[in-house]
Amino acid sequence: MRDLLPSTTFALEEVVVRLGLATLAGLVLGIDPEMRNKSAGLRTHAMVALSSAVITVSALDLYGDVRAHGGQSDPLRVIQGLAQAIGFIVAGMIFVARGSVQNLTTAANVWIAASLGIACGAGQVVLAGGATAFTLVILIVLRFTTRGFGPARHADSDSE
């Protein structure tokens, strides 16, 4: 089975777990925007987290392969590039309409999905689990506890 996965760093099972955890984290974070009919819902969050994990696992694997052959590389450059790319994507999601900033929370949710994908891809399961839990508290619990604070918001608004 190892021959099917020409990896120098990871066993097939470990890759599947890392990618699966990233996908699951993205799906969990996508539930809230999906229920509110946002354009970035379940599929978007799952794909952003999964793609981040794929890039991270790939970078770490390439790093291990290059090091095994006496070369030098820096997998943090891949993560830096990924963070910049996701930054452009989420910036494009934010817009101003009728004097109100829209989609900030949705953009932040996509950003955290990417971060969770990176953590899962790097095998940082405890970090990813903790961040997923905190994100769910922010998204779900704070929505109910902050009602009545500040100016009134439209029910379909995402202007946080």
C-alpha positions in Angstrom: 0.0 0.0 0.0 2.9 2.3 0.7 3.9 2.1 -3.0 0.7 3.8 -4.0 1.6 6.8 -1.9 5.1 7.9 -2.9 5.5 9.8 0.3 8.7 9.9 2.3 7.1 11.4 5.4 3.5 10.1 5.9 1.7 6.8 5.8 -1.5 6.6 3.8 -3.6 6.3 7.0 -2.0 9.5 8.5 -2.7 11.5 5.3 -6.4 10.3 5.3 -6.8 11.2 9.0 -5.3 14.7 8.4 -7.4 15.4 5.3 -10.5 13.9 7.0 -10.1 16.1 10.1 -9.7 19.2 8.0 -12.8 18.4 5.9 -14.8 17.7 9.1 -13.6 21.0 10.7 -14.6 22.9 7.5 -18.0 21.2 7.4 -18.7 22.0 11.1 -17.8 25.6 10.5 -19.9 25.8 7.4 -23.1 24.8 9.2 -23.8 28.2 10.5 -23.5 30.2 7.3 -25.3 27.4 5.4 -28.3 27.7 7.7 -28.3 31.4 7.1 -28.2 31.0 3.3 -24.7 32.6 2.9 -22.8 32.0 -0.3 -19.9 30.5 1.6 -21.5 27.5 3.3 -20.8 23.8 3.9 -19.1 23.0 0.6 -17.0 26.2 0.6 -15.7 25.8 4.1 -15.0 22.1 3.7 -13.1 22.7 0.4 -11.1 25.6 1.9 -10.1 23.5 4.9 -9.4 20.5 2.8 -7.3 22.4 0.3 -5.3 24.0 3.1 -4.6 20.6 4.5 -3.6 19.2 1.1 -1.1 22.1 0.6 0.3 21.7 4.1 0.7 17.9 3.9 2.3 18.4 0.5 4.7 21.0 1.8 5.7 18.9 4.8 6.1 15.8 2.6 8.2 17.7 0.1 10.3 19.1 2.9 10.9 15.6 4.2 11.8 14.3 0.7 14.2 17.2 0.1 15.8 16.8 3.5 16.2 13.0 3.0 18.2 13.7 -0.2 20.5 16.3 1.5 18.6 19.4 0.3 17.2 22.3 2.2 13.7 23.8 2.0 11.3 25.8 4.1 7.7 24.5 4.3 6.6 27.7 6.0 6.8 29.5 2.7 3.9 27.3 1.4 1.8 28.2 4.5 2.7 31.9 4.0 1.6 31.7 0.3 -1.6 29.9 1.3 -2.4 32.6 4.0 -1.9 35.3 1.4 -4.2 33.6 -1.2 -6.9 33.0 1.4 -6.6 36.7 2.4 -7.4 37.8 -1.1 -10.4 35.4 -1.3 -11.9 36.6 1.9 -11.2 40.3 1.1 -13.2 39.8 -2.0 -16.2 38.5 0.0 -16.4 41.7 2.1 -18.4 44.6 0.6 -20.2 47.8 1.7 -23.9 48.2 0.9 -26.1 51.1 2.1 -23.4 52.3 4.4 -23.0 48.9 6.1 -20.1 46.5 5.9 -21.3 43.1 4.8 -19.9 39.5 5.1 -17.2 40.2 7.7 -18.2 37.1 9.8 -18.5 34.9 6.7 -15.1 36.0 5.5 -13.6 35.4 8.9 -15.2 32.0 9.0 -13.6 31.1 5.7 -10.3 32.3 7.0 -10.5 30.1 10.1 -11.5 27.2 7.9 -8.2 27.7 6.0 -6.3 27.9 9.3 -7.9 24.7 10.5 -7.0 23.0 7.3 -3.3 24.1 7.7 -3.3 22.8 11.3 -4.9 19.4 10.3 -2.5 19.1 7.4 0.4 19.7 9.8 -1.0 17.0 12.2 -1.8 19.5 14.9 -5.0 17.8 15.9 -5.3 19.3 19.4 -4.8 22.8 18.0 -7.4 22.2 15.3 -9.9 20.8 17.7 -9.6 23.6 20.2 -9.8 26.2 17.5 -12.9 24.6 16.1 -14.5 24.6 19.5 -13.7 28.2 20.1 -15.0 29.1 16.6 -18.3 27.4 17.3 -18.7 29.3 20.5 -18.0 32.6 18.7 -20.4 31.8 15.9 -23.3 30.2 17.8 -23.2 31.2 21.4 -22.2 34.8 20.8 -25.0 35.2 18.2 -27.6 34.6 21.0 -25.8 36.5 23.8 -25.0 39.6 21.8 -28.6 40.2 20.6 -29.7 43.6 21.8 -26.1 45.1 21.9 -25.3 47.9 19.5 -27.4 49.0 16.5 -30.2 46.8 15.2 -29.1 44.4 12.5 -31.2 42.8 9.7 -31.9 39.1 10.2 -30.1 38.3 6.9 -27.2 40.6 7.6 -23.7 39.4 8.3 -22.3 42.8 9.2 -20.2 41.9 12.3 
